[in-house]
């Protein structure tokens, strides 16, 4: 099919990005139909909602970036705001229906182990998670046969830089514990300091308790948990910690808490409170992804979004990741790769906007020219000039 294009740049961008909105609406409609019939959700279908949450986060970041420019594009800003609003409504509608719907049956532990094996990188994490699965399985069987168990805490500390897969593994662990019958629901509730701490005396305990209530039967994942450490007399982070510790004791049979953040900061955080130190004795470190692993993440992102990367562009993507990843902390590992992916999509939209017509293959293909222009080169620069500048930058 041929798509004739005589629209301006912004309209083409909106057209291309709008496919995501159309696909999301169609996917959500299919979920609603299955719910109405009483069918159970598959893991794949549940991932659709997870992707909507991720899309909302990334579109919000794009909106902040665009709005922060000296001359923001009004059409792009308007489109992003509408798309974020749509995603927010879709997520809330789904969550309401999910609360009313019966729980699907637990997934098979063998299937969850296979899923773990498909994750890119995470070699040491995979070994530790498998060890934990095996230990939890045996402890559960001993409990069922009336045998005593040694003290065994499922609460964990995840350490590592942003974008290294901590949330992904936390979500998997919630499903694993549900599969083993350790948790009754297996949902993941993700918060940071702002989701737990309020600004006035007495409000933090109420706010934290509401989050804990939502997490009962599943995993409470607290990102950048070290930020809960009180920084003054008027800081209520300690109130959140105290409320959390009490809940971990009161609901120890149906609540798992995972705290996450940078290595050194998390160690200080745990060691700052005897209650935390006694409950969190299992640490899992997430290494930064290697360059090859990040390239594989980029290619996986292409497959998931139905894009094809031209073979001659692969090395340029790898070079792009290498240049941007000079500081692994600020780049953000997998998050940084997704940002680069979005930049390349913008470059593709700019290229297609100049064409009189384009095919479905054109809409799906990311070319070497797209990658090079995404690296910040001028629109009128030729590929040969881009190559020379890229080589020059690499030699510096």
C-alpha positions in Angstrom: 0.0 0.0 0.0 1.3 3.5 -0.9 0.8 6.4 1.5 0.9 9.8 -0.2 2.4 12.5 2.0 2.1 16.2 1.4 1.9 17.0 5.1 4.3 19.1 7.1 6.9 17.6 9.4 4.8 17.8 12.6 1.8 16.1 11.0 3.9 13.2 9.8 5.4 12.8 13.2 1.9 12.8 14.7 0.8 10.3 12.1 3.6 7.9 12.8 3.3 8.2 16.6 -0.4 8.0 16.4 -0.1 4.3 15.3 0.8 3.6 18.9 -2.4 5.1 20.2 -4.5 3.2 17.7 -2.7 -0.1 18.6 -3.1 0.6 22.3 -6.8 1.2 21.9 -7.3 -2.0 19.9 -5.3 -4.0 22.5 -7.3 -2.6 25.4 -10.6 -3.3 23.6 -9.5 -7.0 23.2 -8.7 -7.1 27.0 -12.1 -5.8 27.9 -13.9 -8.3 25.7 -11.9 -11.2 27.3 -12.8 -9.8 30.8 -16.5 -9.6 29.8 -16.4 -13.2 28.8 -14.7 -14.1 32.0 -11.6 -15.4 30.3 -8.3 -15.3 32.1 -5.5 -13.0 31.1 -2.3 -14.4 29.7 1.1 -13.1 30.7 1.4 -11.6 27.2 -1.9 -9.7 27.5 -0.9 -8.4 31.0 2.3 -7.1 29.4 0.2 -4.8 27.2 -0.9 -2.8 30.2 2.7 -2.7 31.4 3.8 -1.3 28.0 1.1 1.3 28.3 2.6 2.4 31.6 6.0 2.5 30.1 4.7 4.5 27.1 3.1 7.0 29.4 6.4 7.5 31.2 8.4 8.0 28.0 5.8 10.3 26.4 5.9 12.4 29.6 9.6 12.6 29.4 9.3 13.7 25.7 6.8 16.3 26.8 9.2 17.7 29.4 12.0 17.9 26.9 9.9 19.6 24.2 8.3 22.0 26.7 11.8 22.9 28.0 13.0 24.2 24.6 13.2 27.9 23.8 10.7 27.4 21.0 8.6 24.3 21.7 6.6 22.9 18.8 3.0 23.6 19.8 1.6 20.7 17.7 4.0 18.2 19.2 3.2 19.4 22.7 -0.5 19.2 22.1 -0.2 15.7 20.6 1.9 14.4 23.5 -0.5 15.8 26.1 -3.5 14.1 24.4 -1.6 10.8 24.2 -0.6 10.9 27.8 -4.2 11.7 28.8 -5.5 8.8 26.7 -2.9 6.4 28.2 -3.7 7.6 31.8 -7.5 7.0 31.2 -6.9 3.6 29.6 -4.6 2.5 32.5 -7.1 3.7 35.2 -10.0 2.0 33.4 -8.1 -1.3 33.2 -7.0 -1.1 36.9 -10.6 -0.6 38.0 -11.7 -3.6 35.9 -8.7 -5.6 37.2 -9.7 -5.0 40.8 -13.2 -6.3 40.1 -12.1 -9.3 38.0 -11.3 -12.7 39.4 -7.6 -13.6 39.7 -6.2 -15.7 36.9 -4.7 -19.0 37.8 -1.1 -19.0 38.9 1.5 -19.4 36.1 3.6 -22.5 35.8 7.0 -22.1 37.5 8.6 -23.8 34.5 7.2 -21.1 32.2 8.5 -18.3 34.4 12.0 -19.9 34.5 11.9 -20.0 30.7 10.9 -16.4 30.6 13.8 -15.5 32.9 16.2 -17.3 30.5 15.0 -15.1 27.6 16.0 -11.8 29.3 19.1 -10.1 27.8 22.2 -10.2 30.0 21.7 -10.4 33.8 23.9 -13.5 34.1 24.6 -13.3 37.8 21.1 -12.1 38.6 19.6 -15.1 36.7 21.7 -17.5 38.8 20.7 -15.9 42.0 17.0 -15.8 41.1 17.1 -19.4 40.1 18.7 -20.2 43.5 16.0 -18.2 45.3 13.2 -20.0 43.3 14.7 -23.4 44.2 15.0 -22.5 47.9 11.5 -21.0 48.1 10.1 -24.2 46.4 11.8 -26.5 48.9 10.7 -24.4 51.9 7.1 -24.3 50.7 7.1 -28.1 50.3 8.6 -28.6 53.8 5.9 -26.3 55.2 3.2 -28.3 53.4 4.5 -31.6 54.9 4.7 -30.1 58.4 8.4 -29.8 58.6 10.0 -26.8 60.3 11.9 -24.2 58.3 14.8 -22.0 59.2 14.2 -18.2 59.2 13.9 -17.3 55.5 13.3 -13.8 54.4 12.0 -13.1 50.9 12.6 -9.3 51.2 15.4 -8.1 49.0 17.7 -5.3 48.2 18.4 -4.6 44.5 21.4 -2.5 43.8 22.7 -1.1 40.6 22.5 1.8 38.1 19.2 2.9 36.5 17.9 0.8 33.6 19.6 -2.4 34.6 16.4 -4.5 34.9 15.6 -4.2 38.6 11.9 -3.4 38.1 11.6 -6.2 35.5 13.0 -8.8 37.9 10.9 -7.5 40.8 7.8 -8.0 38.6 8.9 -11.5 37.7 9.6 -12.4 41.4 6.0 -11.3 42.3 4.7 -13.8 39.7 7.1 -16.5 40.9 5.9 -16.2 44.5 2.3 -16.3 43.3 3.1 -19.4 41.3 4.6 -21.1 44.4 1.7 -20.2 46.5 3.8 -17.9 48.7 1.8 -14.7 47.7 -2.0 -14.7 47.2 -2.1 -12.2 44.3 1.3 -11.6 42.8 0.9 -8.0 41.8 3.7 -5.4 41.8 3.2 -2.0 43.4 6.0 0.4 42.5 6.6 3.6 44.4 9.4 6.0 45.4 9.8 8.5 48.3 7.1 10.8 46.8 4.5 7.9 46.9 5.1 7.3 50.6 6.0 10.5 52.3 3.6 13.4 52.9 4.4 17.0 54.0 2.6 17.2 57.3 2.7 15.4 60.7 0.6 12.2 60.7 -0.1 12.1 57.0 2.9 10.0 56.0 1.7 7.0 58.0 -1.7 7.2 56.3 -0.1 7.6 52.9 2.3 4.7 53.4 -0.4 2.5 54.8 -2.6 3.0 51.7 0.3 1.9 49.5 0.9 -1.1 51.6 -2.7 -2.1 51.5 -2.6 -2.0 47.8 0.5 -4.2 47.8 -0.9 -6.9 50.1 -0.7 -10.3 48.4 2.1 -9.1 46.2 5.4 -7.2 46.0 6.0 -3.6 47.1 8.9 -2.2 45.1 10.4 1.0 46.5 12.8 2.6 44.0 15.6 4.9 45.3 14.6 3.8 48.8 17.7 5.5 50.4 15.8 8.8 49.9 13.6 7.8 52.8 16.4 8.5 55.2 15.4 11.6 57.2 17.3 14.8 56.3 16.0 17.0 59.1 13.5 17.6 61.9 10.7 18.3 59.4 11.4 15.2 57.2 8.9 12.4 57.6 10.9 9.6 55.8 11.5 7.9 59.1 7.7 7.7 59.7 7.4 5.9 56.4 10.1 3.5 57.4 8.5 2.8 60.8 5.1 2.2 59.1 6.7 -0.1 56.6 8.6 -2.2 59.2 5.4 -2.7 61.2 3.5 -3.8 58.1 6.3 -6.2 57.1 5.9 -7.9 60.5 2.1 -7.9 60.5 1.8 -9.2 57.0 5.0 -11.3 56.7 3.0 -14.2 55.2 1.5 -12.2 52.3 3.8 -9.2 51.6 7.3 -9.0 50.0 9.2 -5.7 50.0 12.0 -5.1 47.6 14.0 -1.9 48.0 16.3 -0.6 45.2 18.9 2.0 44.4 22.6 2.7 43.9 25.1 0.4 45.6 26.7 2.5 48.3 23.6 4.5 49.1 21.5 1.4 49.6 24.0 -0.2 52.0 24.1 2.9 54.1 20.3 3.0 54.1 19.9 -0.6 55.3 22.7 -0.2 57.9 21.1 3.0 59.2 18.3 1.2 60.9 18.5 -2.1 62.9 14.9 -2.9 61.8 15.8 -2.7 58.2 19.1 -4.6 58.7 17.3 -7.5 60.3 14.7 -7.8 57.6 16.8 -7.2 54.5 19.6 -9.6 54.3 19.5 -10.7 50.7 21.3 -8.4 48.2 21.1 -8.7 44.4 23.5 -6.6 42.3 22.6 -5.6 38.8 25.6 -5.0 36.5 25.5 -2.4 33.7 24.6 -3.9 30.3 27.5 -4.5 28.0 27.6 -2.7 24.6 26.6 -5.9 22.8 23.7 -6.4 25.2 22.5 -2.9 24.7 22.6 -3.4 20.9 20.5 -6.5 21.4 18.0 -4.5 23.6 17.8 -2.0 20.7 17.0 -4.7 18.2 14.5 -6.2 20.5 12.8 -2.8 20.8 12.7 -2.7 17.0 11.0 -6.1 16.8 8.5 -5.2 19.5 7.5 -2.0 17.8 7.5 -3.6 14.3 10.5 -1.7 12.9 13.3 -3.2 10.8 16.9 -1.9 11.2 18.8 -1.9 8.0 21.8 -4.3 8.2 24.2 -1.5 7.2 22.9 0.6 10.1 23.7 -1.9 12.9 27.3 -0.7 13.4 26.2 2.9 13.5 23.6 2.1 16.2 26.4 0.4 18.2 28.6 3.5 17.8 25.7 5.7 18.8 25.2 3.7 22.0 29.0 3.7 22.7 29.2 7.5 22.4 26.2 8.2 24.5 27.2 5.6 27.1 30.4 7.4 28.1 28.7 7.9 31.5 26.8 4.8 32.3 24.9 6.3 35.2 23.4 9.3 33.3 22.8 7.2 30.1 20.6 4.8 32.0 21.4 1.4 30.3 18.2 0.0 28.8 16.4 3.3 29.4 19.1 5.1 27.5 18.8 2.7 24.6 15.1 3.4 24.5 15.8 7.1 24.4 18.1 6.6 21.4 15.4 4.5 19.7 13.0 7.3 20.1 15.5 9.8 18.6 16.0 7.5 15.6 12.2 7.3 15.1 12.1 11.1 15.1 14.9 11.2 12.4 12.9 8.6 10.4 9.8 10.8 10.6 11.8 13.8 9.4 13.1 11.8 6.5 9.6 10.5 5.5 8.1 14.0 5.8 10.3 15.1 2.8 9.0 12.2 0.6 6.1 12.6 -1.8 5.0 9.1 -1.0 6.1 6.1 1.1 5.3 2.5 1.4 4.5 0.3 4.4 8.1 -0.9 4.3 9.3 2.7 4.4 7.2 3.2 7.6 8.9 0.1 9.1 12.5 0.6 8.1 15.1 2.5 10.1 18.0 3.4 7.8 21.6 4.3 8.3 20.7 7.9 7.4 18.1 7.9 10.3 20.7 6.8 12.8 23.4 9.2 11.7 21.0 12.2 11.7 19.8 11.1 15.2 23.3 11.7 16.4 22.7 15.4 16.1 23.9 16.2 12.5 22.3 18.9 10.4 19.3 18.0 8.2 21.1 19.0 5.0 24.2 17.0 5.7 25.0 14.2 3.3 25.6 10.6 4.4 29.3 10.9 3.4 29.7 14.1 5.5 27.9 12.4 8.4 30.3 9.4 8.2 33.3 11.8 8.2 32.0 13.6 11.3 31.2 10.4 13.1 34.8 9.1 12.4 36.2 12.4 13.5 34.3 12.2 16.8 35.4 8.6 17.4 39.1 9.5 16.9 38.9 12.3 19.5 
